[in-house]
Amino acid sequence: MQDVELMLWITLLSTQGIGLKTARRIMLSTDNWHDLFLYQMTDWCERGLSIETSMHIRESFINKIGECAVERLHRESIQVVGVDDEKYPVLLHEIDDPPPFLTFLGDGVTQYDTIVAIVGTRQCTAYGRRAAREIAEDLQSEGIIIASGLAMGIDQEAHRATLQQGGKTVAVLGSGLQQVYPAQNRPLANQIVATGGTVYSEFLPWQGPQRHYFVQRNRLISGMSKAVIVVEAGTKSGALITADYALSQNRDVAVVPGSIYNRQVQGCHELLVQGALALISTKGVLQQLQITAQNCTLHREVMPTSSSIEVTKEMQEILAGLQTGYKSMGDLSRSPGLLHLTLSEMTKVLTEMELKGFVVRIGPGLYGI
C-alpha cells in the first residue's frame, strides 16, 4: 500500500462522523488521491457530508493526522498490509466490509494457507479447555493455521495448544498491536510471532481496547477463516457474534455440544438448532468439517508409498470412498467393490487400515482419511 493511500485512510477513519463505508465511498470518488488533501469545506459538503462532518475532516487534514501516523508507523517499524497487497488474508476480500489495511506482527499469511477459527467463552470449564486443545492439535497436524482472538479461556487454549504442537496460529486483536489486551496474554502474543505466526489488528498500534473494537475484530476472525468452531459459548457470548458473522459471510460453523445443564454452552446449542454442525469427536476435525484445505498435509499421497505394505482392493475402494468426506461403515459397505464383505470382514479391514494409519476413526462407526 502506498503511503499516500494509507495517509488518506487513516485521516478519514480518524475523523469523527466517518465510518468505513463513508471512507470507502470517498476514496472511490476520485481518480487522484492527492486532490483530497486540497478539498475545502464546500467540496466535502458537495460529496454528501454534513457541515459538521466537513468541518471535522478539514481539521483532520490541517492537523496532518494521516501524515503523522504514517511517519510513526515507519519509525516504529510496524508492518502494514493493504487490501490489494499479496499478503492480505485472501478470504477477507469476500466479506462486505474488509478493512482497507491491517497492521501486523510476524510472518503474515499467504493465499495458499487454510485458516480455521476456534473461539469460545472466557469463563470456560475444564471440558471446554480440553476440547479446544484437542481440536487445535488435530487441525494443526493437518497443516491448518488456527485463528482466534487472544482472549482468556478458549481462545488462549487454542493458541497455546497449537504452539505446543509446533503449528502456526493467528491472533486478531480488538486493540492496537502495542496495546495487547488482556495484558496477561502479551507473552503469548510474542510467542505467536516468534514461532512463525501472526498477530493482526485493523487499528493503529497505539490505540487501546474499546468494547466495540472487539465486535469489529470478530468479523475478521470469521472472515479470514474457512470455518469457525465454537467451544462453550453462552447466549450472550462474543463467540456467538463471531458465529453470526461467519454465517453471514457464508462460512461453515461447527460447535462442540455440551451438557444441557451448563449455561456456558447454551449458545452452542442455539447454533445447533440453527443448523450448525455438531463435532462428534476431536479427531478427524477437518474431515468432519468437510472443507478442502490448500496448503496442508491433506495433499499428501493417499496411497502408501512403501512397497512393504500390502494394499488390498478393498482398502483402495475404501480410500476412494473417503475422498469426498467422512463416511459411516454402512455408507462404505454399500460401495460396489465392498458388497461382498460381511459386517465382521468390513470391521476387520477398517481396523487394519486404522492401525496402519490409512484412515482415522472419527466416532463410533464413522471414518475419514
Phi, psi and omega in degrees: 000132180290149182301320183295323178294316180297319178303315182294315179301314181296318179299312182295312184288344178270357184269131178301130178094357180242122177254187186297318182294316179295318179299319180294320178298319179295316182296327181275353186276352182225149177271346182231105183299330182297335179298329184296331179293340185259357183298142173259179180305314183297325179298318181290320179297322179294341179262020170092004180274148177291164179300319181295314180293323178298322177296316181297316184290325176297320178296322180298319179290319179298321181279359177054045181300315181294315180299316180297320181293317180294320176300318180292322178299317178294318182297324183262010175055044177273129178281139179230135176238127180271164185299335180262004181277157184296327184273004177290130182308119195298322183289343178294339178295340185274345184276164186292325187229063179295139178295142181293336177206158175231139168267148182205157173241138179111199186278337187079168179253164178246169179291348181264353180281144175251126184244136173233132182267141172237119182225163179176187185289154174285325182267068186268162178266174176298325177299314181296318179298316181295317181297314180299318181296313184289325177295315179299316180298318182294316181292319181293332178294341177263008178087009180280140173271130182267128177250145173198187189254012178058025175274172174290167175082232186298315179305310181302316182295319181295315178299310185297316181298320179297315180295319181296333180264006177082014180269179179252142180224153181240131176247135177244123188266153171260031180200179176284163184298333181269002182232049183305131179229133000285156184300332181298338183264009177298317176300324179293320177299318178297322180292322177302313181294318184293338184254019174094003178272192185217141171246120184250155170205143174267003181256162177290146190306327184270002179280130179280171181291143173226149183305313183287343176296325182290326175294317178301315184292335180298325180292334179282322178301312180287322185295325180273358185255151176284328180206159178237128178251124181256123179243113180056100178219126175285177185292342179241025183285147174297334178296329177292327176297317177299318179296320178298317176300316182301316180296319179290337179267007179064038175262154175287141178235129178231152181226156174264114180295155179219192180289141178291347180267357183261114181296335183287353178241006181298325176297322177298317181292327175296322177294324177298319178298326180281355176109008177295154179284135175268121175286125183261357179199155175269008175249145180065036185297318181300320179291323177296322178289337181056045175251153179262118180271152179263281186271064181215173189288359173294344179272015175286167176296130179285320180274137179296144183268344183284124181289350181280347180258121181281128177244113182280168178297325179296319178296317179299321179295319179294315179299321178296320180293329182275357179296332183268002180135177182290150182217155176278167178298324179296318178299314182294321184294343179273359176295140184308321183280001183237003183297336183281348183277138172282171180300318181292323179292321178296317179298319180297317180296315181294321178297318179296318180293325178293319180294327180276355178085013180284325181228165176235136178273112184281324180197186180303113178071013183239131188229155175212180179240000000 
